[in-house]
Amino acid sequence: MNLGHLASVEWILITILLLLLVASGGFGVSRSRIPQVGRQLERIEAKLDLMLANLGVQYVPPAQLPWQKIADDPGRKIEAIKAHRDEYGSSLAGAKRAVEDYLRGRDL
């Protein structure tokens, strides 16, 4: 596959995602809309999977970060928060939020 073609496909996908973000009201989502947004994201992911399959593009997820590997062990949440703080220099609250968001997203 031509790399120039792949780059144009990536821009098309980014444009579609940005349009969907704007159409859904931007980044601010009320708690009452969270289930609806979750269903919309599932549909978007399914469509993107179909587009990638039709283009013959294999999706390879990014490698896990060290703090994510630690967070995958249920008994090491505090250690994952410390690792996140060490890696990014984030505050305790920020690192805790990042680890909890990761765990919540992983369980979807």
N, C-alpha and C positions, 0 to 999 in steps of 0.2 A: 504494500500500500504506500502511496506517495505521502511523505511527511507533510508536505504543504497541504494536502487534502485533509490529513488528520488534524492539523492545526485549525483549519477552517471549520471542521466538525466540532472541535472543542469550543470555538468561539460561538457557534450556533447554540450549543448546549448551554453555555454560560448566559447567552442572551435570553434563552427560553427561561432559565431559572430566575434571572433578574426580573423578567416580565411577570412571572408567576409571583415573585415576592412583592412586587409593586401592586399587582392585582389583589393580593391577599391582605393588603393593608400595611405592608411594611414589616418592620421588626417587632413592633408592639402588638402583642397578641393577648387578648383578655383571657382570663382563666376559663370562661364559659366556652371559648372557641378552641381550646386545646384539643379536645377529642376530634373536632372537625378538621383541624389543621393536621392532626396525626393521620387521618384517613386521606387527606389531600396529599401528604407526603408519600404515603404508601402507593397511591396511584401514580404520582410523579416518578417514583423509583421504578415502578413496573414499566412505565413508558420508556424511561431511560435505558432500562435493561433491554427492552425490545429494540430500541434504536442502536445500542451498542452491538447487539447480536446481529442485526441486519447489516451493520457496517463491518462486521468481522473483527471488532475490537474486543480484546480480552481485558476485563477489569481486574487489576491486581490491587487489593487493598494495601494501604501503607503499613509498614512494620509498626508494631506496638512500641511505644515509648517505655523506658524503664519503669516509670511510676505506674503505668497502666498494667505492666506485667505483675507488679507487686499488688496492685489493687484487685487483680483477678482472684487473689487468695483472700477469702472472706475474713480471715483472722489478722490480716496485715493492713487494714485500712489506715491506721494511724501512721504506719511506716510509709505508705503510699503518699500520704499528705506531706510528710517530711521530705520524701524524695522529690515531690513536685516543687516544694519550696526551694530545695537546693538547686533544682534544674532551672527554674524560672525566676527565682528571687521574689516569688509572690508572697502576699500576706497570708497569715494563717487562715483567715476567712476565705480568701480567694482560692487557696489550694484546696481547702475542704470542699468548697463549692465545685471546683473542677473535678475532683475525685468523685464526688457524689453524682454530678452530671454524667460523668463517664460511666459509672455503675448503672445509672438509670437508663442511659442510652444503650448500653450493652445488653440489658435485659429486655429490650423491646422485641 
